[in-house]
């Protein structure tokens, strides 16, 4: 019965993901402006897909290569504003999941904050808020240039399955 329970839980999670993607696609069709769209998508992912925090950051082209938070939803308590992400390879805060996803254009999945060295600058703050894993999805324009990142945080380690990552990648592509 343990295996069956695990399979059912996996199906429930995928169902939540599909529902969230469907809701996000509806939002894409009816959103009147970019800020409303981003706010609603973060809210849908946090609530419908049951993740602890979701936020979007845009890659600035300043000297520090700042990642500017533009929308978020979920348990934050100042985490997003104080994260001070960069996408520069010259700083620890640029070598985390968000900065790496922006630089590489590839998804970055951190399975456990307690052991992954890339999370060192944010570990204590993240664990205090119950974050245990995260996924960073690069946001690309129609020419495939990365302009930002979608970050999703979970309370569970190894939270993002291959199927979920595929669905989230589709969502970020939209």
C-alpha positions as CSV (number, residue, x, y, z in Angstrom):
1,X,0.0,0.0,0.0
2,X,3.0,2.3,0.5
3,X,3.7,2.3,-3.3
4,X,0.1,2.9,-4.1
5,X,-0.1,5.8,-1.7
6,X,3.0,7.3,-3.2
7,X,1.6,6.9,-6.8
8,X,-1.7,8.6,-5.8
9,X,0.1,11.5,-4.1
10,X,2.2,11.9,-7.3
11,X,-1.0,12.0,-9.4
12,X,-2.6,14.5,-7.0
13,X,0.4,16.8,-7.3
14,X,0.5,16.6,-11.1
15,X,-3.3,17.3,-11.2
16,X,-2.7,20.4,-9.1
17,X,0.1,21.5,-11.5
18,X,-2.1,21.0,-14.6
19,X,-4.9,22.9,-13.0
20,X,-2.4,25.7,-12.1
21,X,-1.1,25.8,-15.7
22,X,-4.6,25.9,-17.1
23,X,-5.4,28.8,-14.7
24,X,-2.2,30.6,-15.7
25,X,-3.0,30.2,-19.4
26,X,-6.5,31.7,-18.8
27,X,-4.7,34.6,-17.0
28,X,-2.4,35.1,-20.0
29,X,-5.4,35.5,-22.2
30,X,-7.2,38.0,-20.1
31,X,-4.6,40.0,-18.2
32,X,-4.7,43.7,-19.0
33,X,-1.1,44.5,-18.2
34,X,2.2,42.8,-17.4
35,X,2.2,43.6,-13.6
36,X,-1.3,42.1,-13.2
37,X,-0.3,39.1,-15.2
38,X,2.8,38.5,-13.0
39,X,0.9,39.0,-9.8
40,X,-1.8,36.5,-10.8
41,X,0.6,33.9,-12.0
42,X,2.6,34.0,-8.8
43,X,-0.6,33.8,-6.8
44,X,-1.9,30.8,-8.8
45,X,1.4,28.9,-8.5
46,X,1.6,29.4,-4.8
47,X,-2.1,28.7,-4.1
48,X,-3.3,26.3,-6.7
49,X,-0.1,24.3,-7.0
50,X,0.5,24.5,-3.3
51,X,4.0,26.0,-3.2
52,X,5.2,28.1,-0.2
53,X,6.5,31.1,-2.3
54,X,6.6,32.1,-5.9
55,X,8.3,35.1,-7.3
56,X,9.5,36.7,-10.5
57,X,12.7,38.7,-10.9
58,X,13.9,40.7,-13.9
59,X,17.6,40.9,-14.9
60,X,18.8,44.4,-14.7
61,X,21.8,45.5,-16.8
62,X,23.4,47.6,-14.1
63,X,26.9,47.2,-12.8
64,X,25.8,44.7,-10.1
65,X,23.6,42.7,-12.5
66,X,20.8,43.0,-10.1
67,X,17.8,40.7,-10.2
68,X,14.9,43.0,-9.4
69,X,11.8,41.5,-7.8
70,X,8.7,42.4,-9.7
71,X,6.0,40.1,-8.3
72,X,5.6,37.5,-5.6
73,X,3.0,35.5,-3.7
74,X,3.1,33.1,-0.7
75,X,5.0,33.1,2.5
76,X,7.6,35.9,2.1
77,X,8.2,37.7,5.4
78,X,10.7,39.9,3.7
79,X,12.6,37.1,2.0
80,X,12.3,38.4,-1.6
81,X,13.3,41.9,-0.9
82,X,16.3,40.8,1.3
83,X,17.4,38.1,-1.1
84,X,19.5,40.6,-3.1
85,X,20.0,38.3,-6.1
86,X,22.4,39.0,-8.8
87,X,23.1,37.3,-12.1
88,X,26.8,38.1,-12.0
89,X,29.1,35.1,-11.8
90,X,31.5,37.3,-9.7
91,X,29.5,37.0,-6.5
92,X,27.9,34.3,-4.3
93,X,24.5,35.9,-4.7
94,X,24.9,35.5,-8.4
95,X,25.8,31.8,-8.3
96,X,22.6,30.7,-6.7
97,X,19.7,29.2,-8.7
98,X,18.2,32.5,-9.9
99,X,21.4,34.0,-11.2
100,X,22.5,30.8,-12.8
101,X,19.2,30.3,-14.5
102,X,19.4,33.8,-16.0
103,X,23.1,33.4,-17.1
104,X,22.7,29.8,-18.5
105,X,19.1,30.0,-19.8
106,X,18.6,26.6,-18.2
107,X,16.4,25.4,-15.3
108,X,18.2,25.1,-11.9
109,X,16.7,22.7,-9.3
110,X,18.0,22.9,-5.7
111,X,16.8,19.7,-4.0
112,X,17.8,20.4,-0.4
113,X,18.7,23.8,1.0
114,X,20.5,22.2,4.0
115,X,23.1,20.5,1.8
116,X,23.4,22.5,-1.4
117,X,26.3,24.9,-1.3
118,X,24.8,27.3,-3.9
119,X,22.2,28.2,-1.3
120,X,24.7,29.4,1.4
121,X,23.9,33.1,1.1
122,X,20.2,32.5,1.7
123,X,20.1,29.2,3.7
124,X,19.4,30.5,7.2
125,X,16.7,32.9,6.0
126,X,15.1,30.3,3.7
127,X,15.0,27.6,6.4
128,X,13.4,30.0,8.9
129,X,10.5,30.4,6.5
130,X,10.2,26.7,5.9
131,X,11.7,26.6,2.4
132,X,13.5,23.3,1.7
133,X,13.9,23.2,-2.1
134,X,13.5,25.5,-5.1
135,X,13.4,25.6,-8.8
136,X,14.5,28.6,-10.9
137,X,13.0,28.8,-14.4
138,X,14.5,31.3,-16.9
139,X,12.1,33.6,-18.6
140,X,12.8,34.2,-22.3
141,X,11.5,36.6,-24.9
142,X,10.4,35.6,-28.4
143,X,14.0,35.7,-29.5
144,X,15.0,33.3,-26.7
145,X,16.9,36.0,-24.8
146,X,16.6,35.5,-21.0
147,X,15.1,38.6,-19.3
148,X,14.2,37.2,-15.9
149,X,13.6,34.2,-13.7
150,X,10.6,32.5,-12.1
151,X,11.5,31.0,-8.7
152,X,9.3,28.5,-6.8
153,X,9.9,27.3,-3.3
154,X,8.6,24.2,-1.6
155,X,8.5,23.0,2.0
156,X,9.7,19.6,1.0
157,X,13.1,18.3,-0.2
158,X,13.4,16.8,-3.7
159,X,10.0,18.5,-4.3
160,X,10.1,18.8,-8.1
161,X,9.7,15.6,-10.1
162,X,10.7,15.2,-13.7
163,X,7.0,15.5,-14.8
164,X,6.5,18.7,-12.7
165,X,9.6,20.3,-14.1
166,X,8.4,19.6,-17.6
167,X,5.1,21.3,-16.8
168,X,6.7,24.2,-15.1
169,X,9.1,24.7,-18.0
170,X,6.0,24.8,-20.3
171,X,4.5,27.4,-18.0
172,X,7.7,29.6,-18.0
173,X,7.8,29.3,-21.8
174,X,4.3,30.7,-22.0
